[in-house]
């Protein structure tokens, strides 16, 4: 693993250039540019506020529903966009893969990196919302970088596996958007974790994204420490997912150019 990391680092300029190329291509001839990074979670927040807060009366422990939902929609949008762009990244760059050799994992990593920039841009609105709703920051905010790292680790694991599989089975292109839609409602993105019956909570938390979403809210909105039991479980599952997916990716790497 260390050897592969060193090799990727030696191609860091290529990685950065591909990530920048992806960002430019995404917003090319766009009037609003990177503002679209804010529009997606913001529009979802508005819709879910009406549906879940006004009609279904979801309880959020006194936290205004708009910022409650945006706190999780923001990282979820990063997760979903990363997979949407990273999984087909090898297929979309087949012209380069078949001509020259460099670590193929650069493409899914670059896709996640470019989406991370959108995540940071959309986070600016979240900061303003915190001021607007008078959400005070506690020292537990220091857990946020650690939570983000777990999320990126898990995202890269899914991206490596999906980007390799799609080369051999193009049906994955249609499975991804459907899977993400179902996955979102199986994750506490628009509802609190406390509505899950206690007897099912341990099973529910086997979904690393559930632990991650819940942890964001705990440290940012509720000013509490994250549940270290579930966050630790999310880290272990994410690490296993990343390790196995990366092993699989490297195992089939030499076959990608022929199959693509």
Buried (B, 14 or more C-beta within 10 A) or exposed (E): EEEEEEEBEEBEEBBEEBBBEBBEEBBEEEEEEBEBBBEBBBEBBEEBBEEBBEEEEBEBEEBBBBBBBBBBBBBBBBBBBBBBBBBBBBBBBBEBBEEEEBBBBBBBBBBBBBBBBBBEBBBEBBEEBBEEEEBEEEEBEEBBEBBBEBBBBBBBBBBBBBBBBBBEEEEBEEBBEEBBEEBBEEBBBBBBBEEBEEEEEEEBBEBBBBBBBBBBBBBBBBBEBBBEEBBEBBBEBBBEBBBEBBEBBBEBBEEBBEEB
